Structure formats: structure tokens, C-alpha cells
């Protein structure tokens, strides 16, 4: 899978360049005030969520499909790391054997092949969630300038799917990240993993895009959802 290879190849550099992802993670963690002892991190990467948690944990389960990321994740007696894909039903069959007080997924679920199905699987695990999902307004001007369709799902689609399964506070985060040049911007995108292996432009098209891109920054839009403990979910979220 191209996405898996790209994230694995860039695993060591990922923490040095994922500035926006770090900011989004901070926004997720600061909203968790009940100090859950049993955590599931879906798309755990090299351990950003685990390292951001400042309370004592009884058990932390991290799941990621990229071997390069899992290899760099912190290890410990109370840490279980699963190299599994959240697109696969079997992954959630494995997760159903654990108990979780909260499920976290930061900047990963936008890559779900079927976000509806994935959110349904997450909901059926029965724990409150804290999730962040990038939308199609991320890199909006870049894709418009290149004449390409959006890479990600729209804000409206993401919010509708989240509301289908969770009774939670939903917020919209919007950021820009400036660069000294468009070339530096593209280097950053490649190292950050956000491109996710979708190199659809040839050399000439890429050169034209670099010359015509009208901004000195990249745009990001993220839907953030935080479910409070004891929230009453929509009926669909509990249906098998």
C-alpha cells in the first residue's frame, strides 16, 4: 500500500516536520479531563499521543499499520502495540478483547477507505472518543491551482458521519503554515506524510504548479470531536 510505505519511509523525520499535527494533538489532549487509565490510540504513529499524556496509565494500546512507525513508538510493560490496519474488520475484532476508558485518534482517520464503516467499528468498542480528521479544505488552494479534485472528504461529510455515531462536541480548527518558498512547501509536504503517496503530477505539471501557486502558505482544516464520558449516543452507533 502506497500510504503505508510513505509513512514508514518518513517515520524518523515525521516528528520533526508535523507541526500542524502536533498542534491538533494538543487540542485533543487538553480536552480530556477525566484522566482515563485505559487508552486506545488508533493510528498511533511513533507515539505522539502516548508522549502527550501527562497522567498515569494502566494500559495503553497503540495501533498502526506502518512498521516504521511502530518501531519508533515508546515501549513498556503497560504498552501494547498492534501492527494492524483500521480499514480491516479483523483489527476491531482484536481490539474488542481489550477494555478502554477512552479512544483517541489524532490526524489519522482521514485516510480511512470507508470512514462510515471505520467510525461504526470505533463506536461499537463502547468507549468515549477524542478524534481529529483533516478535511478537503486542507491544501484547498493547492489542489485548485493544480486542477485536481480534493484528496480528502469535505467538512460536511466528515461532520455528518461523526454525528451519525457520536454524541459529542464538534469543533472546526483552521490553520495556515507559511514557507520561505513554494519549493520548501512541497519538501515539507513530502516529509510530513500528508501527500500519502498520491504523486499524480508529472515534472512539467509540478513545475507549473510551483510557478503559479499564489500563496506563501499551506491551508489546513480539521474537524475535532470530543465525546464526554456518559454521553448518550445515537441509536445507530450501537447497531451491529
C-alpha positions in Angstrom: 0.0 0.0 0.0 1.4 3.3 -1.0 0.3 5.2 2.1 1.9 2.6 4.4 5.2 2.9 2.5 5.3 6.6 2.6 4.6 6.8 6.3 7.2 4.1 7.0 9.8 5.7 4.9 9.3 9.1 6.6 8.9 7.7 10.1 12.2 9.1 11.5 11.6 12.6 10.1 7.9 12.7 10.9 8.2 14.2 14.4 10.5 16.9 13.1 8.0 18.3 10.5 4.5 17.5 11.5 3.9 20.9 13.1 0.2 21.1 12.5 -0.4 17.5 13.6 1.3 18.3 16.9 -0.9 21.4 17.4 -4.0 19.3 16.7 -2.9 16.7 19.1 -2.5 19.3 21.8 -6.1 20.5 21.2 -7.3 16.9 21.6 -5.4 16.1 24.8 -6.3 19.3 26.6 -10.0 18.4 26.4 -9.5 15.1 28.2 -10.1 16.0 31.9 -11.1 12.6 33.4 -7.6 11.1 33.2 -8.6 7.7 31.6 -6.4 4.8 32.7 -7.0 2.6 29.7 -6.3 4.2 26.3 -6.6 3.1 22.7 -4.7 5.2 20.1 -5.8 4.5 16.5 -3.1 5.4 14.1 -0.6 5.8 16.9 2.4 6.5 14.7 5.6 6.9 16.6 3.9 7.8 19.9 2.7 11.4 19.9 -0.4 10.6 21.9 1.4 8.5 24.4 4.1 11.1 24.9 1.5 13.9 25.3 -0.4 12.2 28.1 0.7 13.6 31.4 -1.3 11.3 33.7 -0.7 7.7 34.9 -1.9 5.0 32.6 -2.8 1.4 33.5 -2.7 0.2 29.9 -2.1 1.9 26.6 -2.9 0.2 23.3 -1.5 1.7 20.1 -2.5 0.5 16.6 -0.8 1.5 13.4 -0.3 -0.2 10.0 3.2 1.2 9.4 6.0 -0.9 10.7 8.4 2.0 10.7 6.2 4.0 13.0 5.5 1.1 15.4 9.3 0.5 15.7 9.8 4.1 17.0 6.9 4.1 19.4 7.8 4.0 23.1 7.8 0.6 24.6 6.8 -0.5 28.2 5.1 -3.1 30.3 1.8 -1.3 30.2 2.1 -0.6 26.4 0.6 -3.0 23.8 1.4 -2.1 20.1 -0.6 -3.7 17.3 0.6 -3.5 13.7 -2.9 -3.5 12.2 -4.9 -1.6 9.7 -8.1 0.3 10.9 -9.6 -0.4 7.5 -9.8 -4.1 8.4 -12.7 -5.5 10.3 -10.4 -8.1 11.9 -8.4 -5.3 13.6 -11.5 -4.3 15.6 -12.2 -7.9 16.4 -8.8 -7.9 18.1 -9.5 -4.6 19.8 -12.8 -5.9 21.2 -10.8 -8.1 23.6 -9.5 -5.1 25.5 -11.1 -2.6 27.8 -10.8 1.1 27.0 -11.8 4.2 29.0 -11.2 6.5 26.0 -10.3 6.1 22.3 -8.1 8.7 20.7 -7.2 9.1 17.1 -5.3 12.2 16.0 -4.7 13.1 12.3 -5.2 9.5 11.0 -8.8 8.8 10.2 -8.9 11.0 7.0 -7.1 8.1 5.4 -9.9 5.6 6.1 -11.1 3.9 2.9 -14.6 3.8 4.3 -14.9 6.3 7.1 -18.5 5.4 7.8 -17.6 1.8 8.4 -14.5 2.7 10.5 -16.4 5.1 12.7 -19.0 2.4 13.2 -16.4 0.0 14.3 -14.9 2.5 16.7 -18.3 3.3 18.2 -19.0 -0.3 18.9 -16.0 -0.6 21.1 -18.1 1.3 23.6 -15.6 3.9 24.9 -15.9 7.7 24.6 -13.8 9.2 21.8 -11.5 12.1 21.1 -10.8 12.3 17.3 -9.4 14.7 14.7 -10.0 14.3 11.0 -8.5 16.5 8.3 -10.9 17.8 5.6 -10.8 18.6 1.9 -10.1 22.3 2.8 -6.6 21.2 3.7 -4.4 22.3 0.8 -7.5 23.7 -0.9 -5.8 26.4 -2.9 -3.0 24.0 -3.9 -5.4 21.5 -5.4 -7.5 24.2 -7.1 -4.3 25.6 -8.7 -3.3 22.2 -9.9 -6.7 21.5 -11.3 -7.0 18.3 -9.1 -10.0 17.1 -7.2 -9.8 17.3 -3.3 -7.8 14.5 -1.8 -9.9 14.3 1.4 -13.6 14.3 2.4 -15.5 17.5 2.8 -16.1 19.2 6.1 -19.8 18.5 5.7 -19.3 14.8 5.1 -16.9 14.3 8.0 -19.2 16.1 10.4 -22.3 14.2 9.3 -20.5 10.8 9.7 -19.2 11.8 13.2 -22.7 12.9 14.3 -24.1 9.6 13.0 -22.2 7.7 15.6 -21.3 10.0 18.5 -22.9 12.5 20.8 -20.1 14.9 21.2 -18.7 18.4 21.0 -17.5 19.2 17.4 -15.1 22.0 16.6 -13.5 23.2 13.4 -9.8 24.0 13.5 -8.2 26.1 10.7 -4.5 26.8 10.4 -2.0 28.2 7.9 1.7 27.3 7.7 4.0 29.7 5.9 7.1 28.8 4.0 10.0 30.9 2.5 9.3 29.4 -0.9 6.9 27.1 -2.7 9.7 24.5 -3.2 10.2 24.4 0.6 6.5 23.9 0.9 6.5 20.8 -1.3 9.5 19.4 0.5 7.6 19.8 3.8 4.5 18.1 2.4 6.5 15.1 1.2 8.3 14.6 4.6 5.2 15.1 6.6 3.4 12.2 5.0 0.4 14.3 4.2 0.8 13.6 0.5 0.1 10.0 1.3 1.8 8.6 -1.8 -0.6 10.3 -4.3 2.0 11.7 -6.7 -0.3 12.4 -9.6 1.6 15.3 -11.3 4.4 14.9 -13.8 7.5 17.0 -13.8 6.1 19.7 -16.1 2.8 19.9 -14.2 4.7 20.2 -10.9 6.9 22.9 -12.2 3.9 24.8 -13.4 2.2 24.4 -10.0 5.3 25.7 -8.2 5.4 28.8 -10.5 1.7 29.5 -10.3 0.8 28.7 -6.7 -0.5 32.1 -5.4 0.1 31.8 -1.6 3.1 31.6 0.7 1.4 29.2 3.0 -0.5 25.9 3.1 -4.1 25.7 4.4 -5.3 23.2 6.9 -8.8 22.4 8.2 -9.5 19.8 10.8 -12.7 18.6 12.4 -12.2 17.8 16.1 -14.7 15.8 18.1 -14.6 15.2 21.9 -17.1 12.9 23.5 -17.8 13.4 27.2 -17.9 10.4 29.5 -21.5 9.1 29.8 -22.8 10.8 26.6 -25.9 9.2 25.0 -25.0 8.1 21.5 -27.4 8.0 18.5 -29.1 4.6 18.3 -27.3 3.7 15.0 -23.9 3.8 16.8 -24.8 0.7 18.8 -26.3 -1.3 16.0 -24.3 -4.2 14.6 
